[in-house]
């Protein structure tokens, strides 16, 4: 399915992209420290003796990068999300008939890959949206079993969108009050699911109410009341 307002006004939620610069900066800093220490002697004065600086210890002083923790990014076998949807017996004929390209051969479909159900192959999360305003109308999770993908989760609702967050399935549903325009819902439900046994179970639920006083909302602006005529 927060810190900060990373939602799109139409109900789609996009995970923020992080810049992979922190590790490079840290490594450069450690190398700089190694160079600084290599310029000092090991004598009791703590400062380098007179004469040219020695360079034979620089290579030994530089730290050797090491890899720890979890494994790096896993390769994901790309699938055709349109074929998954149209070949899914759990999806109704109406949605399949409405699933058409917005322009040329570009369908309003997002696909995400990640580990949700603890299988050897990445699971696939497919979000279907409207072409005009990119409002989510259905989200589906596919799990690979016996060399074929099976639908293990689906939510077909207005303004619904799902993401993968550290092994959890996070589904966001926009909440509309009477009179809300499509682009400006009154709030959202954020529901976190976890795989348990052979199904997803709800793990967490958060509801957020949106403010109409900030941003580009269509909150009606109150006109000032007419002033009373001054007494003579």
N, CA, C and O of each residue as an XYZ file, in Angstrom:
928
protein
N       0.057     -0.151      0.000
C       0.000      0.000      0.000
C       0.446      1.176      0.000
O      -0.331      2.131      0.000
N       3.975      5.510      5.929
C       3.814      6.598      4.966
C       4.663      7.753      5.320
O       5.495      7.828      4.415
N       4.814      8.433      5.946
C       5.659      9.585      6.092
C       5.577     10.495      4.917
O       6.129     10.180      3.862
N       4.918     11.606      5.046
C       4.786     12.516      3.926
C       3.579     12.158      3.102
O       2.980     11.097      3.278
N       3.228     13.043      2.209
C       2.061     12.840      1.393
C       2.491     12.359      0.028
O       2.763     13.172     -0.855
N       2.562     11.017     -0.169
C       3.039     10.476     -1.418
C       1.907      9.926     -2.264
O       2.147      9.157     -3.196
N       0.686     10.305     -1.957
C      -0.425      9.791     -2.728
C      -0.708     10.703     -3.903
O      -0.486     11.912     -3.836
N      -1.204     10.109     -4.987
C      -1.687     10.908     -6.094
C      -3.138     11.239     -5.822
O      -3.816     10.439     -5.178
N      -3.655     12.365     -6.271
C      -5.027     12.743     -5.945
C      -6.060     11.832     -6.536
O      -7.208     11.872     -6.095
N      -5.729     11.010     -7.508
C      -6.699     10.154     -8.145
C      -6.779      8.770     -7.536
O      -7.545      7.943     -8.033
N      -6.044      8.479     -6.507
C      -6.148      7.195     -5.854
C      -4.980      6.281     -6.103
O      -4.847      5.269     -5.415
N      -4.117      6.593     -7.067
C      -2.938      5.762     -7.272
C      -1.879      6.116     -6.254
O      -1.704      7.286     -5.916
N      -1.184      5.135     -5.771
C      -0.092      5.363     -4.828
C       1.191      4.865     -5.455
O       1.263      3.734     -5.935
N       2.193      5.709     -5.449
C       3.475      5.365     -6.039
C       4.550      5.353     -4.965
O       4.707      6.349     -4.259
N       5.318      4.235     -4.809
C       6.428      4.269     -3.857
C       7.488      5.234     -4.328
O       7.774      5.320     -5.522
N       8.076      5.965     -3.386
C       9.114      6.908     -3.725
C      10.387      6.184     -4.130
O      10.719      5.126     -3.596
N      11.079      6.768     -5.069
C      12.348      6.202     -5.497
C      13.452      6.762     -4.613
O      13.517      7.968     -4.373
N      14.303      5.895     -4.139
C      15.422      6.338     -3.314
C      16.667      6.420     -4.168
O      16.848      5.626     -5.092
N      17.519      7.368     -3.866
C      18.753      7.569     -4.620
C      19.845      6.726     -3.999
O      20.112      6.817     -2.801
N      20.472      5.908     -4.817
C      21.507      5.002     -4.304
C      22.834      5.728     -4.220
O      23.808      5.325     -4.856
N      22.877      6.805     -3.432
C      24.112      7.569     -3.299
C      24.710      7.445     -1.919
O      25.882      7.766     -1.720
N      23.921      6.982     -0.957
C      24.408      6.927      0.422
C      25.592      5.982      0.550
O      26.587      6.312      1.195
N      25.485      4.785     -0.076
C      26.581      3.827      0.032
C      27.845      4.327     -0.620
O      28.941      4.096     -0.110
N      27.708      5.023     -1.761
C      28.892      5.545     -2.440
C      29.566      6.610     -1.597
O      30.791      6.638     -1.483
N      28.752      7.503     -0.997
C      29.305      8.566     -0.159
C      30.032      7.989      1.050
O      31.106      8.460      1.424
N      29.432      6.957      1.661
C      30.057      6.356      2.842
C      31.387      5.719      2.494
O      32.357      5.860      3.239
N      31.448      5.008      1.354
C      32.698      4.372      0.961
C      33.770      5.400      0.683
O      34.924      5.225      1.074
N      33.385      6.499     -0.007
C      34.358      7.549     -0.285
C      34.890      8.163      0.998
O      36.074      8.490      1.087
N      34.018      8.324      2.000
C      34.440      8.889      3.278
C      35.445      7.999      3.968
O      36.422      8.493      4.531
N      35.224      6.675      3.937
C      36.151      5.755      4.586
C      37.508      5.762      3.895
O      38.542      5.698      4.560
N      37.515      5.840      2.562
C      38.786      5.901      1.843
C      39.545      7.157      2.211
O      40.766      7.123      2.370
N      38.812      8.305      2.353
C      39.473      9.554      2.721
C      40.099      9.464      4.097
O      41.194      9.982      4.312
N      39.414      8.807      5.043
C      39.978      8.629      6.380
C      41.227      7.781      6.315
O      42.207      8.061      7.006
N      41.202      6.729      5.479
C      42.364      5.874      5.346
C      43.550      6.631      4.797
O      44.674      6.424      5.254
N      43.331      7.506      3.826
C      44.417      8.298      3.273
C      45.006      9.244      4.320
O      46.218      9.453      4.376
N      44.118      9.815      5.154
C      44.590     10.742      6.176
C      45.449     10.034      7.204
O      46.485     10.547      7.624
N      45.003      8.831      7.612
C      45.769      8.093      8.622
C      47.092      7.598      8.055
O      48.086      7.497      8.774
N      47.099      7.285      6.740
C      48.328      6.761      6.158
C      49.408      7.820      6.120
O      50.588      7.473      6.056
N      49.057      9.106      6.156
C      50.028     10.171      6.111
C      50.690     10.423      7.447
O      51.624     11.221      7.525
N      50.234      9.767      8.498
C      50.809      9.972      9.834
C      51.757      8.828     10.163
O      51.532      7.692      9.746
N      52.825      9.126     10.914
C      53.769      8.087     11.326
C      53.262      7.423     12.576
O      52.307      7.887     13.198
N      53.907      6.329     12.945
C      53.513      5.602     14.155
C      54.388      5.975     15.324
O      54.411      5.264     16.329
N      55.123      7.093     15.218
C      55.990      7.510     16.311
C      55.204      8.052     17.472
O      53.989      8.223     17.377
N      55.894      8.331     18.590
C      55.217      8.773     19.797
C      54.695     10.187     19.709
O      53.869     10.568     20.538
N      55.130     10.992     18.749
C      54.689     12.381     18.693
C      53.303     12.528     18.116
O      52.653     13.550     18.334
N      52.829     11.530     17.380
C      51.495     11.594     16.814
C      51.437     12.370     15.522
O      50.367     12.427     14.917
N      52.522     12.974     15.054
C      52.527     13.698     13.790
C      53.594     13.118     12.893
O      54.513     12.452     13.368
N      53.482     13.365     11.582
C      54.411     12.789     10.633
C      55.779     13.425     10.770
O      55.893     14.638     10.952
N      56.848     12.584     10.680
C      58.211     13.093     10.725
C      58.509     13.877      9.464
O      57.796     13.771      8.467
N      59.573     14.668      9.518
C      59.971     15.443      8.348
C      60.344     14.505      7.210
O      60.815     13.390      7.434
N      60.127     14.974      5.991
C      60.466     14.172      4.826
C      59.220     13.860      4.023
O      58.109     14.195      4.432
N      59.403     13.222      2.885
C      58.275     12.903      2.000
C      57.371     11.885      2.656
O      57.813     11.003      3.392
N      56.094     12.034      2.366
C      55.115     11.107      2.940
C      55.258      9.740      2.296
O      55.518      9.639      1.097
N      55.090      8.686      3.087
C      55.174      7.330      2.570
C      53.840      6.972      1.914
O      52.774      7.355      2.395
N      53.920      6.249      0.836
C      52.710      5.869      0.102
C      52.488      4.373      0.084
O      51.473      3.908     -0.435
N      53.422      3.598      0.646
C      53.277      2.153      0.544
C      52.201      1.616      1.474
O      51.803      0.459      1.341
N      51.715      2.433      2.421
C      50.694      1.940      3.345
C      49.286      2.342      2.962
O      48.326      1.979      3.642
N      49.152      3.103      1.860
C      47.819      3.605      1.514
C      46.885      2.467      1.141
O      45.733      2.428      1.574
N      47.394      1.534      0.329
C      46.536      0.436     -0.116
C      46.082     -0.400      1.058
O      44.941     -0.862      1.090
N      46.972     -0.603      2.035
C      46.605     -1.420      3.193
C      45.631     -0.698      4.088
O      44.807     -1.328      4.751
N      45.720      0.667      4.115
C      44.850      1.428      5.006
C      43.435      1.542      4.470
O      42.494      1.678      5.252
N      43.257      1.491      3.143
C      41.923      1.636      2.565
C      41.080      0.428      2.933
O      41.532     -0.706      2.774
N      39.855      0.646      3.424
C      39.011     -0.486      3.837
C      38.539     -1.287      2.638
O      38.328     -0.741      1.555
N      38.377     -2.578      2.840
C      37.867     -3.453      1.804
C      36.355     -3.543      1.928
O      35.849     -3.942      2.977
N      35.616     -3.176      0.868
C      34.148     -3.239      0.959
C      33.699     -4.650      1.259
O      34.234     -5.616      0.715
N      32.725     -4.759      2.119
C      32.169     -6.069      2.449
C      30.667     -6.025      2.288
O      30.050     -4.971      2.439
N      30.079     -7.162      1.982
C      28.639     -7.271      1.798
C      28.085     -8.064      2.959
O      28.541     -9.170      3.247
N      27.096     -7.491      3.623
C      26.470     -8.178      4.744
C      24.973     -7.992      4.660
O      24.477     -7.201      3.858
N      24.266     -8.718      5.481
C      22.818     -8.586      5.504
C      22.175     -9.450      4.436
O      22.705    -10.498      4.065
N      21.026     -9.000      3.944
C      20.260     -9.781      2.987
C      20.894     -9.720      1.615
O      21.746     -8.873      1.344
N      20.474    -10.615      0.765
C      21.003    -10.677     -0.588
C      20.552     -9.472     -1.385
O      19.602     -8.784     -1.011
N      21.243     -9.220     -2.489
C      20.931     -8.074     -3.336
C      19.650     -8.291     -4.117
O      18.920     -9.256     -3.890
N      19.382     -7.359     -5.059
C      18.137     -7.449     -5.837
C      18.037     -8.768     -6.584
O      19.018     -9.264     -7.137
N      16.846     -9.321     -6.589
C      16.593    -10.574     -7.283
C      16.037    -10.283     -8.677
O      15.301     -9.316     -8.873
N      16.394    -11.122     -9.633
C      15.851    -10.954    -10.971
C      14.425    -11.489    -11.005
O      14.125    -12.535    -10.431
N      13.562    -10.760    -11.681
C      12.158    -11.145    -11.755
C      11.814    -11.528    -13.185
O      12.095    -10.786    -14.127
N      11.212    -12.677    -13.332
C      10.736    -13.105    -14.646
C       9.524    -12.257    -15.026
O       8.488    -12.312    -14.363
N       9.657    -11.484    -16.082
C       8.572    -10.616    -16.499
C       7.447    -11.432    -17.113
O       7.685    -12.377    -17.865
N       6.229    -11.058    -16.787
C       5.062    -11.726    -17.337
C       4.223    -10.694    -18.076
O       4.417     -9.488    -17.922
N       3.308    -11.178    -18.863
C       2.379    -10.303    -19.570
C       1.152    -10.112    -18.681
O       0.326    -11.018    -18.582
N       1.012     -8.938    -18.022
C      -0.119     -8.763    -17.109
C      -1.464     -8.799    -17.821
O      -2.461     -9.214    -17.230
N      -1.510     -8.377    -19.067
C      -2.778     -8.408    -19.809
C      -3.211     -9.849    -20.040
O      -4.390    -10.178    -19.903
N      -2.257    -10.711    -20.392
C      -2.583    -12.126    -20.582
C      -3.032    -12.761    -19.269
O      -3.940    -13.592    -19.259
N      -2.393    -12.368    -18.154
C      -2.820    -12.901    -16.858
C      -4.267    -12.533    -16.569
O      -5.058    -13.379    -16.153
N      -4.609    -11.274    -16.790
C      -5.958    -10.811    -16.495
C      -7.003    -11.478    -17.386
O      -8.029    -11.959    -16.905
N      -6.729    -11.500    -18.682
C      -7.722    -12.045    -19.618
C      -7.851    -13.556    -19.513
O      -8.885    -14.115    -19.881
N      -6.813    -14.227    -19.014
C      -6.896    -15.669    -18.836
C      -7.310    -16.085    -17.437
O      -7.313    -17.276    -17.124
N      -7.663    -15.115    -16.583
C      -8.024    -15.391    -15.195
C      -9.512    -15.713    -15.087
O     -10.339    -14.839    -15.345
N      -9.875    -16.935    -14.715
C     -11.301    -17.286    -14.616
C     -12.018    -16.592    -13.470
O     -13.248    -16.578    -13.441
N     -11.278    -16.010    -12.517
C     -11.919    -15.339    -11.389
C     -12.363    -13.915    -11.733
O     -13.134    -13.314    -10.985
N     -11.889    -13.373    -12.846
C     -12.237    -12.010    -13.238
C     -13.447    -12.054    -14.165
O     -13.513    -12.872    -15.082
N     -14.397    -11.168    -13.914
C     -15.621    -11.147    -14.689
C     -15.417    -10.692    -16.128
O     -14.435    -10.033    -16.466
N     -16.383    -11.070    -16.959
C     -16.301    -10.740    -18.385
C     -16.384     -9.241    -18.624
O     -15.809     -8.737    -19.588
N     -17.094     -8.520    -17.756
C     -17.256     -7.086    -17.972
C     -15.917     -6.363    -17.884
O     -15.609     -5.529    -18.736
N     -15.116     -6.674    -16.860
C     -13.822     -6.013    -16.742
C     -12.905     -6.406    -17.900
O     -12.161     -5.568    -18.410
N     -12.953     -7.659    -18.312
C     -12.119     -8.090    -19.425
C     -12.508     -7.358    -20.714
O     -11.645     -6.978    -21.505
N     -13.809     -7.167    -20.913
C     -14.258     -6.467    -22.117
C     -13.851     -4.996    -22.090
O     -13.556     -4.406    -23.129
N     -13.838     -4.410    -20.897
C     -13.473     -2.992    -20.765
C     -11.964     -2.778    -20.780
O     -11.506     -1.642    -20.901
N     -11.197     -3.833    -20.662
C      -9.747     -3.714    -20.613
C      -9.204     -3.518    -22.027
O      -8.950     -4.480    -22.752
N      -9.035     -2.272    -22.396
C      -8.571     -1.931    -23.734
C      -7.437     -0.912    -23.631
O      -7.319     -0.217    -22.622
N      -6.604     -0.819    -24.665
C      -5.500      0.159    -24.626
C      -6.035      1.582    -24.554
O      -7.072      1.911    -25.130
N      -5.291      2.420    -23.828
C      -5.638      3.839    -23.778
C      -5.183      4.534    -25.059
O      -5.879      5.400    -25.590
N      -4.011      4.143    -25.545
C      -3.478      4.685    -26.786
C      -2.551      3.637    -27.381
O      -1.767      3.016    -26.664
N      -2.639      3.442    -28.692
C      -1.831      2.417    -29.366
C      -2.014      1.080    -28.645
O      -3.127      0.560    -28.566
N      -0.902      0.523    -28.116
C      -0.990     -0.751    -27.401
C      -0.674     -0.592    -25.924
O      -0.286     -1.558    -25.267
N      -0.836      0.615    -25.390
C      -0.534      0.901    -23.983
C      -1.797      0.735    -23.139
O      -2.757      1.494    -23.269
N      -1.771     -0.272    -22.276
C      -2.910     -0.548    -21.401
C      -2.753      0.200    -20.070
O      -1.630      0.454    -19.634
N      -3.864      0.551    -19.428
C      -3.799      1.216    -18.117
C      -3.567      0.205    -16.993
O      -4.416      0.033    -16.119
N      -2.424     -0.452    -17.023
C      -2.120     -1.537    -16.088
C      -0.708     -1.361    -15.557
O       0.228     -1.139    -16.325
N      -0.552     -1.461    -14.233
C       0.756     -1.479    -13.574
C       1.038     -2.897    -13.073
O       0.121     -3.606    -12.660
N       2.301     -3.304    -13.111
C       2.697     -4.617    -12.591
C       3.889     -4.453    -11.668
O       4.854     -3.770    -12.010
N       3.827     -5.079    -10.495
C       4.917     -5.055     -9.518
C       5.318     -6.487     -9.184
O       4.477     -7.386     -9.166
N       6.616     -6.696     -8.918
C       7.137     -8.016     -8.620
C       7.806     -7.991     -7.247
O       8.519     -7.046     -6.912
N       7.571     -9.030     -6.465
C       8.184     -9.103     -5.143
C       7.792    -10.377     -4.431
O       6.993    -11.167     -4.933
N       8.369    -10.569     -3.243
C       8.120    -11.771     -2.457
C       6.993    -11.513     -1.475
O       7.176    -10.810     -0.481
N       5.839    -12.077     -1.751
C       4.687    -11.951     -0.860
C       4.275    -13.286     -0.250
O       3.814    -13.325      0.891
N       4.435    -14.384     -0.997
C       3.912    -15.673     -0.552
C       5.001    -16.714     -0.315
O       4.710    -17.906     -0.220
N       6.259    -16.267     -0.220
C       7.374    -17.155      0.126
C       7.555    -18.308     -0.862
O       7.750    -19.457     -0.465
N       7.489    -17.984     -2.141
C       7.768    -18.978     -3.173
C       9.101    -18.658     -3.831
O       9.667    -17.585     -3.622
N       9.595    -19.591     -4.624
C      10.877    -19.382     -5.286
C      10.791    -18.300     -6.356
O      11.776    -17.612     -6.623
N       9.624    -18.146     -6.969
C       9.428    -17.133     -8.014
C       8.750    -15.910     -7.419
O       7.924    -16.048     -6.516
N       9.079    -14.713     -7.903
C       8.424    -13.502     -7.400
C       6.927    -13.526     -7.689
O       6.490    -14.003     -8.737
N       6.160    -13.010     -6.754
C       4.730    -12.821     -6.977
C       4.513    -11.568     -7.824
O       5.379    -10.698     -7.906
N       3.345    -11.497     -8.448
C       3.034    -10.385     -9.337
C       1.775     -9.682     -8.840
O       0.734    -10.308     -8.642
N       1.889     -8.361     -8.640
C       0.736     -7.541     -8.278
C       0.355     -6.716     -9.503
O       1.183     -5.988    -10.050
N      -0.898     -6.833     -9.929
C      -1.376     -6.132    -11.118
C      -2.478     -5.163    -10.710
O      -3.459     -5.554    -10.077
N      -2.308     -3.897    -11.077
C      -3.310     -2.865    -10.818
C      -3.902     -2.394    -12.138
O      -3.174     -2.064    -13.074
N      -5.222     -2.365    -12.203
C      -5.931     -1.903    -13.392
C      -6.540     -0.544    -13.078
O      -7.140     -0.353    -12.020
N      -6.380      0.406    -14.011
C      -6.855      1.781    -13.794
C      -7.708      2.238    -14.966
O      -7.796      1.567    -15.995
N      -8.329      3.385    -14.789
C      -9.044      4.027    -15.884
C      -8.045      4.822    -16.711
O      -7.014      5.266    -16.205
N      -8.364      4.994    -17.987
C      -7.440      5.710    -18.871
C      -7.429      7.212    -18.582
O      -6.365      7.831    -18.558
N      -8.602      7.794    -18.364
C      -8.686      9.243    -18.270
C      -7.965      9.838    -17.076
O      -7.111     10.710    -17.233
N      -8.309      9.367    -15.874
C      -7.755      9.965    -14.657
C      -6.971      8.987    -13.799
O      -6.649      9.298    -12.653
N      -6.656      7.802    -14.334
C      -5.805      6.827    -13.638
C      -6.341      6.439    -12.270
O      -5.571      6.303    -11.319
N      -7.631      6.262    -12.162
C      -8.239      5.799    -10.916
C      -8.241      4.270    -10.920
O      -8.692      3.645    -11.880
N      -7.738      3.680     -9.845
C      -7.691      2.226     -9.765
C      -9.080      1.622     -9.693
O      -9.941      2.117     -8.966
N      -9.299      0.548    -10.447
C     -10.598     -0.130    -10.429
C     -10.458     -1.607    -10.073
O     -11.460     -2.304     -9.914
N      -9.230     -2.087     -9.947
C      -9.039     -3.482     -9.577
C      -7.583     -3.780     -9.307
O      -6.697     -3.259     -9.984
N      -7.335     -4.621     -8.315
C      -5.964     -5.041     -8.011
C      -5.955     -6.547     -7.786
O      -6.871     -7.100     -7.175
N      -4.905     -7.210     -8.288
C      -4.856     -8.667     -8.291
C      -3.439     -9.127     -7.957
O      -2.459     -8.486     -8.337
N      -3.348    -10.251     -7.237
C      -2.047    -10.828     -6.886
C      -1.985    -12.229     -7.477
O      -2.903    -13.032     -7.311
N      -0.877    -12.506     -8.175
C      -0.690    -13.806     -8.815
C       0.529    -14.494     -8.222
O       1.594    -13.898     -8.063
N       0.339    -15.762     -7.903
C       1.387    -16.601     -7.309
C       1.697    -17.753     -8.249
O       0.788    -18.406     -8.761
N       2.985    -18.002     -8.477
C       3.361    -19.064     -9.409
C       3.316    -20.411     -8.709
O       3.999    -20.632     -7.709
N       2.498    -21.311     -9.252
C       2.363    -22.661     -8.722
C       2.355    -23.639     -9.885
O       1.544    -23.522    -10.804
N       3.266    -24.604     -9.836
C       3.339    -25.629    -10.885
C       3.454    -25.009    -12.273
O       2.737    -25.383    -13.202
N       4.374    -24.052    -12.393
C       4.690    -23.415    -13.674
C       3.534    -22.603    -14.254
O       3.519    -22.327    -15.453
N       2.582    -22.223    -13.434
C       1.520    -21.337    -13.897
C       1.132    -20.402    -12.763
O       1.301    -20.729    -11.588
N       0.611    -19.234    -13.126
C       0.251    -18.227    -12.132
C      -1.215    -18.368    -11.729
O      -2.108    -18.490    -12.568
N      -1.427    -18.347    -10.409
C      -2.763    -18.474     -9.852
C      -3.146    -17.175     -9.133
O      -2.317    -16.550     -8.471
N      -4.392    -16.789     -9.273
C      -4.923    -15.610     -8.593
C      -5.158    -15.965     -7.121
O      -5.989    -16.818     -6.808
N      -4.418    -15.301     -6.219
C      -4.562    -15.592     -4.790
C      -5.126    -14.396     -4.019
O      -5.334    -14.482     -2.809
N      -5.372    -13.290     -4.707
C      -5.979    -12.123     -4.053
C      -6.548    -11.215     -5.133
O      -5.954    -11.053     -6.199
N      -7.711    -10.620     -4.847
C      -8.294     -9.650     -5.755
C      -9.197     -8.691     -5.001
O      -9.897     -9.078     -4.066
N      -9.170     -7.450     -5.416
C     -10.047     -6.422     -4.853
C     -10.508     -5.541     -5.999
O      -9.712     -4.811     -6.590
N     -11.792     -5.610     -6.313
C     -12.360     -4.817     -7.389
C     -13.269     -3.765     -6.773
O     -14.375     -4.055     -6.316
N     -12.770     -2.539     -6.776
C     -13.491     -1.453     -6.125
C     -13.029     -0.144     -6.750
O     -11.989     -0.083     -7.406
N     -13.820      0.898     -6.535
C     -13.430      2.208     -7.055
C     -12.242      2.743     -6.269
O     -12.219      2.682     -5.039
N     -11.260      3.267     -6.989
C     -10.085      3.914     -6.390
C      -9.340      2.982     -5.442
O      -9.126      3.312     -4.275
N      -8.947      1.821     -5.949
C      -8.172      0.860     -5.163
C      -6.829      0.656     -5.857
O      -6.753      0.611     -7.085
N      -5.763      0.535     -5.051
C      -4.416      0.348     -5.603
C      -3.586     -0.405     -4.570
O      -3.678     -0.130     -3.374
N      -2.774     -1.358     -5.034
C      -1.977     -2.188     -4.126
C      -0.493     -2.053     -4.432
O      -0.099     -1.875     -5.585
N       0.323     -2.140     -3.389
C       1.772     -2.106     -3.513
C       2.377     -3.201     -2.638
O       1.706     -3.771     -1.778
N       3.658     -3.481     -2.873
C       4.416     -4.433     -2.060
C       5.331     -3.638     -1.147
O       6.113     -2.807     -1.609
N       5.230     -3.893      0.150
C       6.044     -3.160      1.113
C       6.725     -4.155      2.052
O       6.112     -4.635      3.006
N       7.979     -4.459      1.780
C       8.794     -5.340      2.629
C       8.086     -6.656      2.951
O       8.038     -7.090      4.102
N       7.544     -7.270      1.917
C       6.900     -8.563      2.083
C       5.432     -8.502      2.422
O       4.778     -9.543      2.492
N       4.891     -7.320      2.634
C       3.470     -7.157      2.921
C       2.746     -6.620      1.691
O       3.324     -5.899      0.878
N       1.489     -6.982      1.573
C       0.621     -6.438      0.537
C      -0.165     -5.284      1.146
O      -0.939     -5.481      2.082
N       0.032     -4.081      0.616
C      -0.623     -2.883      1.148
C      -1.632     -2.389      0.120
O      -1.272     -1.990     -0.987
N      -2.896     -2.426      0.509
C      -3.990     -2.023     -0.376
C      -4.567     -0.706      0.115
O      -4.949     -0.575      1.278
N      -4.623      0.267     -0.784
C      -5.168      1.581     -0.449
C      -6.484      1.789     -1.195
O      -6.568      1.616     -2.411
N      -7.508      2.165     -0.431
C      -8.817      2.449     -1.016
C      -9.209      3.876     -0.672
O      -9.281      4.242      0.501
N      -9.461      4.674     -1.688
C      -9.920      6.034     -1.453
C     -11.373      6.019     -0.974
O     -12.190      5.219     -1.429
N     -11.663      6.919     -0.050
C     -13.002      7.001      0.539
C     -13.646      8.312      0.074
O     -13.075      9.392      0.227
N     -14.835      8.191     -0.492
C     -15.535      9.349     -1.017
C     -16.792      9.637     -0.200
O     -17.579      8.739      0.100
N     -16.957     10.893      0.146
C     -18.207     11.340      0.754
C     -19.128     11.829     -0.353
O     -18.696     12.025     -1.489
N     -20.371     12.021     -0.024
C     -21.334     12.485     -1.018
C     -20.898     13.840     -1.570
O     -20.636     14.778     -0.817
N     -20.827     13.923     -2.891
C     -20.445     15.166     -3.528
C     -18.962     15.317     -3.796
O     -18.547     16.307     -4.398
N     -18.134     14.341     -3.356
C     -16.691     14.433     -3.609
C     -16.400     14.248     -5.098
O     -16.919     13.312     -5.707
N     -15.583     15.118     -5.697
C     -15.139     14.852     -7.067
C     -14.179     13.675     -7.074
O     -13.585     13.343     -6.049
N     -14.029     13.050     -8.228
C     -13.184     11.858     -8.325
C     -11.754     12.160     -7.909
O     -11.100     11.333     -7.275
N     -11.268     13.340     -8.263
C      -9.874     13.680     -7.986
C      -9.619     14.021     -6.525
O      -8.463     14.059     -6.105
N     -10.658     14.270     -5.740
C     -10.463     14.725     -4.361
C     -11.361     13.953     -3.402
O     -12.419     14.448     -3.012
N     -10.948     12.739     -3.015
C     -11.713     11.976     -2.021
C     -11.579     12.594     -0.637
O     -10.710     13.432     -0.398
N     -12.441     12.176      0.259
C     -12.414     12.696      1.626
C     -11.357     12.019      2.489
O     -10.914     12.589      3.487
N     -10.949     10.813      2.117
C      -9.957     10.101      2.920
C      -9.537      8.821      2.245
O      -9.790      8.614      1.058
N      -8.888      7.956      3.018
C      -8.422      6.686      2.482
C      -8.333      5.649      3.583
O      -8.104      5.979      4.747
N      -8.518      4.389      3.205
C      -8.248      3.244      4.070
C      -7.001      2.556      3.552
O      -6.913      2.240      2.366
N      -6.035      2.321      4.430
C      -4.800      1.617      4.069
C      -4.790      0.300      4.838
O      -4.677      0.290      6.063
N      -4.909     -0.807      4.113
C      -5.036     -2.125      4.723
C      -3.810     -2.958      4.368
O      -3.457     -3.085      3.196
N      -3.169     -3.520      5.377
C      -1.980     -4.343      5.185
C      -2.345     -5.813      5.346
O      -2.960     -6.212      6.334
N      -1.954     -6.610      4.353
C      -2.210     -8.050      4.375
C      -0.888     -8.810      4.420
O       0.121     -8.367      3.870
N      -0.914     -9.965      5.087
C       0.241    -10.859      5.118
C      -0.197    -12.270      4.749
O      -1.310    -12.702      5.049
N       0.714    -12.967      4.091
C       0.429    -14.331      3.663
C       0.499    -15.269      4.857
O       1.482    -15.272      5.598
N      -0.541    -16.059      5.037
C      -0.614    -17.002      6.150
C      -1.226    -18.298      5.649
O      -2.398    -18.332      5.275
N      -0.437    -19.363      5.640
C      -0.937    -20.620      5.119
C      -1.080    -20.561      3.613
O      -0.089    -20.567      2.884
N      -2.318    -20.504      3.153
C      -2.595    -20.440      1.715
C      -3.448    -19.242      1.344
O      -4.127    -19.247      0.317
N      -3.410    -18.210      2.187
C      -4.238    -17.051      1.893
C      -3.654    -15.808      2.551
O      -2.776    -15.903      3.408
N      -4.147    -14.645      2.147
C      -3.768    -13.388      2.781
C      -4.730    -13.085      3.923
O      -5.943    -13.241      3.783
N      -4.181    -12.652      5.045
C      -5.000    -12.243      6.174
C      -4.677    -10.789      6.522
O      -3.542    -10.338      6.367
N      -5.680    -10.075      6.987
C      -5.482     -8.662      7.320
C      -4.610     -8.536      8.563
O      -4.871     -9.162      9.590
N      -3.568     -7.714      8.449
C      -2.636     -7.513      9.555
C      -2.784     -6.132     10.195
O      -2.598     -5.981     11.403
N      -3.114     -5.143      9.395
C      -3.182     -3.779      9.921
C      -4.184     -2.976      9.102
O      -4.462     -3.292      7.946
N      -4.717     -1.938      9.720
C      -5.673     -1.050      9.048
C      -5.478      0.368      9.561
O      -5.401      0.599     10.767
N      -5.400      1.307      8.640
C      -5.250      2.717      8.981
C      -6.220      3.516      8.121
O      -6.339      3.282      6.919
N      -6.908      4.458      8.747
C      -7.778      5.369      8.001
C      -7.235      6.785      8.122
O      -6.895      7.233      9.217
N      -7.155      7.484      7.007
C      -6.698      8.871      6.970
C      -7.795      9.764      6.411
O      -8.377      9.469      5.368
N      -8.068     10.844      7.105
C      -8.968     11.877      6.594
C      -8.130     12.981      5.985
O      -7.169     13.443      6.600
N      -8.487     13.413      4.772
C      -7.746     14.456      4.090
C      -8.267     15.836      4.466
O      -9.468     16.037      4.646
N      -7.350     16.769      4.578
C      -7.739     18.149      4.841
C      -8.174     18.817      3.550
O      -7.560     18.615      2.502
N      -9.227     19.607      3.624
C      -9.679     20.374      2.465
C      -9.129     21.787      2.483
O      -9.396     22.575      1.576
N      -8.365     22.109      3.512
C      -7.899     23.486      3.660
C      -6.542     23.723      3.018
O      -6.083     24.863      2.949
N      -5.884     22.649      2.539
C      -4.545     22.814      1.981
C      -4.492     22.165      0.608
O      -5.389     21.409      0.235
N      -3.450     22.458     -0.135
C      -3.248     21.840     -1.434
C      -4.189     22.396     -2.480
O      -4.608     23.552     -2.425
N      -4.510     21.530     -3.444
C      -5.359     21.950     -4.562
C      -6.769     21.406     -4.450
O      -7.454     21.234     -5.458
N      -7.207     21.133     -3.225
C      -8.547     20.595     -3.042
C      -9.621     21.557     -3.497
O      -9.401     22.762     -3.612
N     -10.798     20.991     -3.756
C     -11.919     21.798     -4.212
C     -12.804     22.224     -3.054
O     -14.027     22.293     -3.182
N     -12.175     22.508     -1.925
C     -12.966     22.918     -0.770
C     -13.645     24.258     -1.063
O     -12.995     25.183     -1.549
N     -14.920     24.370     -0.780
C     -15.598     25.636     -1.045
C     -15.056     26.734     -0.154
O     -14.840     26.527      1.040
N     -14.844     27.870     -0.720
C     -14.356     29.008      0.046
C     -15.542     29.831      0.521
O     -16.427     30.196     -0.253
N     -15.531     30.105      1.795
C     -16.644     30.850      2.377
C     -16.536     32.324      2.007
O     -15.479     32.941      2.136
N     -17.662     32.873      1.543
C     -17.686     34.290      1.218
C     -17.937     35.089      2.488
O     -18.677     34.638      3.362
N     -17.338     36.258      2.604
C     -17.568     37.056      3.809
C     -19.006     37.506      3.913
O     -19.647     37.853      2.921
N     -19.492     37.492      5.128
C     -20.883     37.917      5.356
C     -21.012     39.403      5.096
O     -20.098     40.170      5.396
N     -22.151     39.817      4.534
C     -22.332     41.258      4.283
C     -22.322     42.042      5.571
O     -22.899     41.621      6.574
N     -21.665     43.181      5.541
C     -21.572     43.992      6.761
C     -22.864     44.767      6.988
O     -23.564     45.154      6.052
N     -23.149     44.974      8.266
C     -24.343     45.734      8.642
C     -24.123     47.216      8.342
O     -23.026     47.733      8.553
N     -25.140     47.892      7.860
C     -24.981     49.327      7.622
C     -24.666     50.084      8.905
O     -25.250     49.821      9.955
N     -23.755     51.006      8.807
C     -23.347     51.767      9.989
C     -24.497     52.626     10.477
O     -25.238     53.217      9.691
N     -24.627     52.680     11.801
C     -25.702     53.499     12.400
C     -25.368     54.969     12.264
O     -24.221     55.370     12.463
N     -26.360     55.773     11.927
C     -26.170     57.223     11.812
C     -26.176     57.865     13.191
O     -26.030     59.082     13.306
